[in-house]
Amino acid sequence: MAQLYVCKICGEPYIGGDAIDDCPHCGAPKSYLRDAEEYSQLWEAELNDQEKKDMQETLNLEVNATGYYKKVTDANEKYKEQNRLFKQLARVEMEHAEIAAKFLNIELPEIVGEDPKGSVEKDLARTKELESHAVELYQKFLKNAKNPNVKNFYIALIHAEKGHLDIVS
């Protein structure tokens, strides 16, 4: 029987018989998919100064990644395997940027990212760099976090970014 789930991280709904392995919107692990009646917004949290600083850096990184992946998608021929990959990466990173902006209680900034590197191989290499950097940074931010909602956000981000690395490695 179909059930309505909501991701505890991004707040997006999912309809299915069972919760899937990862949120299809933000990449959070299955453990964050909840029955819709159990959902509460993660980003309604008081951040200390360090958490605000870290969240702003998260937002900047996610905005750059979103813009970069969108530009790579636009530069590649339609329906190539890599084009679909970059299109999905852009969607997930946009979701991360939106959540970070909600934590900061600010409008999402203009999405501007770095330019494509000129070949699929170079863009995949840059993707590995971006995703590896994100994992390292978010592990640091997780250690800095005091607020449990912020901790949950970084745990989910680390999971999602590691999944991106698995795909491009």
C-alpha positions as CSV (number, residue, x, y, z in Angstrom):
1,M,0.0,0.0,0.0
2,A,1.3,3.4,-0.9
3,Q,2.2,5.8,1.9
4,L,3.3,9.5,2.0
5,Y,6.7,10.0,3.4
6,V,8.5,13.4,4.0
7,C,12.2,13.9,4.2
8,K,13.3,15.2,7.6
9,I,16.2,17.1,5.9
10,C,14.6,18.8,2.9
11,G,10.9,18.5,3.6
12,E,10.1,17.1,0.2
13,P,7.4,14.4,-0.1
14,Y,7.8,10.9,-1.5
15,I,4.9,8.5,-2.2
16,G,5.7,4.8,-2.2
17,G,5.1,1.4,-0.6
18,D,8.3,1.5,1.4
19,A,10.7,4.3,2.1
20,I,13.5,4.2,-0.5
21,D,17.2,4.0,0.3
22,D,17.9,7.8,-0.1
23,C,15.7,10.9,-0.5
24,P,15.3,11.4,-4.2
25,H,15.5,15.2,-3.7
26,C,18.4,15.8,-1.3
27,G,20.1,12.4,-1.0
28,A,19.6,12.1,2.7
29,P,19.7,8.4,4.0
30,K,16.5,6.4,4.4
31,S,16.5,7.0,8.2
32,Y,15.5,10.6,7.5
33,L,12.3,9.6,5.5
34,R,9.4,9.8,7.9
35,D,5.7,9.3,7.7
36,A,4.2,12.6,6.8
37,E,2.5,13.0,10.1
38,E,5.8,12.9,12.0
39,Y,7.4,15.7,9.9
40,S,8.7,18.9,11.4
41,Q,11.0,21.5,9.7
42,L,14.6,20.9,10.4
43,W,15.8,24.4,9.6
44,E,13.6,26.1,12.3
45,A,16.6,26.2,14.7
46,E,18.6,28.8,16.6
47,L,22.2,28.8,15.2
48,N,25.2,30.0,17.2
49,D,27.8,32.2,15.6
50,Q,30.0,29.3,14.4
51,E,27.0,27.4,13.0
52,K,26.0,30.6,11.1
53,K,29.5,31.0,9.7
54,D,29.6,27.3,8.7
55,M,26.1,27.4,7.2
56,Q,27.1,30.5,5.1
57,E,30.1,28.6,3.8
58,T,27.9,25.6,3.1
59,L,25.5,27.9,1.2
60,N,28.3,29.4,-0.9
61,L,29.7,25.9,-1.7
62,E,26.3,24.5,-2.7
63,V,25.5,27.6,-4.8
64,N,28.8,27.2,-6.7
65,A,28.3,23.5,-7.2
66,T,24.7,24.0,-8.5
67,G,25.8,26.7,-10.9
68,Y,28.7,24.7,-12.1
69,Y,26.7,21.5,-12.7
70,K,24.0,23.5,-14.5
71,K,26.6,25.1,-16.8
72,V,28.1,21.7,-17.5
73,T,24.7,20.3,-18.4
74,D,24.0,23.2,-20.7
75,A,27.4,22.8,-22.4
76,N,26.9,19.0,-23.1
77,E,24.8,17.4,-25.8
78,K,21.3,16.5,-24.6
79,Y,20.7,13.0,-23.2
80,K,24.3,11.8,-22.9
81,E,24.9,9.8,-19.8
82,Q,27.1,12.5,-18.2
83,N,24.5,15.2,-19.0
84,R,21.9,13.3,-17.0
85,L,24.4,12.9,-14.2
86,F,25.2,16.6,-14.0
87,K,21.6,17.5,-14.3
88,Q,20.7,15.4,-11.2
89,L,23.8,16.7,-9.3
90,A,22.6,20.2,-10.0
91,R,19.1,19.4,-8.6
92,V,20.4,17.8,-5.4
93,E,23.0,20.6,-4.8
94,M,20.2,23.2,-5.4
95,E,18.1,21.4,-2.7
96,H,21.1,21.6,-0.3
97,A,21.6,25.3,-1.1
98,E,17.9,26.0,-0.4
99,I,18.0,24.2,2.9
100,A,21.2,26.2,4.0
101,A,19.4,29.4,3.1
102,K,16.4,28.4,5.2
103,F,18.7,27.7,8.1
104,L,20.1,31.2,7.7
105,N,16.7,32.6,7.2
106,I,17.7,34.4,4.0
107,E,16.7,34.4,0.4
108,L,18.6,32.0,-1.9
109,P,21.3,34.0,-3.6
110,E,21.7,34.1,-7.4
111,I,23.0,30.8,-8.7
112,V,26.3,31.5,-10.3
113,G,29.0,28.8,-10.5
114,E,32.3,28.4,-12.1
115,D,32.6,27.6,-15.8
116,P,32.9,24.1,-17.2
117,K,36.4,22.8,-17.7
118,G,36.1,22.0,-21.4
119,S,35.7,18.2,-21.5
120,V,33.7,15.5,-19.8
121,E,36.9,14.1,-18.3
122,K,37.9,17.4,-16.8
123,D,34.4,18.2,-15.6
124,L,34.2,14.7,-13.9
125,A,37.6,15.4,-12.3
126,R,36.4,18.8,-11.0
127,T,33.3,17.1,-9.7
128,K,35.4,14.7,-7.6
129,E,37.3,17.7,-6.2
130,L,34.1,19.6,-5.4
131,E,32.5,16.6,-3.7
132,S,35.6,15.6,-1.8
133,H,36.0,19.1,-0.6
134,A,32.4,19.2,0.5
135,V,32.7,15.9,2.5
136,E,35.8,17.2,4.3
137,L,34.2,20.6,5.0
138,Y,31.0,19.1,6.2
139,Q,32.8,16.6,8.5
140,K,34.5,19.7,10.1
141,F,31.2,21.5,10.4
142,L,29.5,18.5,11.9
143,K,32.1,18.6,14.7
144,N,31.5,22.3,15.2
145,A,27.7,21.9,15.4
146,K,26.0,22.1,18.7
147,N,22.4,22.2,17.5
148,P,21.0,18.7,16.8
149,N,19.1,19.9,13.7
150,V,22.3,21.3,12.3
151,K,24.1,18.0,13.1
152,N,21.4,16.1,11.3
153,F,21.8,18.3,8.3
154,Y,25.5,17.8,8.1
155,I,25.2,14.0,8.6
156,A,22.7,13.9,5.7
157,L,24.9,16.2,3.5
158,I,28.0,14.0,4.1
159,H,26.0,10.9,3.1
160,A,24.7,12.6,-0.1
161,E,28.1,14.0,-1.1
162,K,29.8,10.6,-0.5
163,G,27.1,9.2,-2.8
164,H,28.0,11.7,-5.5
165,L,31.7,10.7,-5.1
166,D,30.8,7.0,-5.5
167,I,29.0,7.8,-8.8
168,V,31.8,9.8,-10.3
169,S,34.7,7.7,-9.1
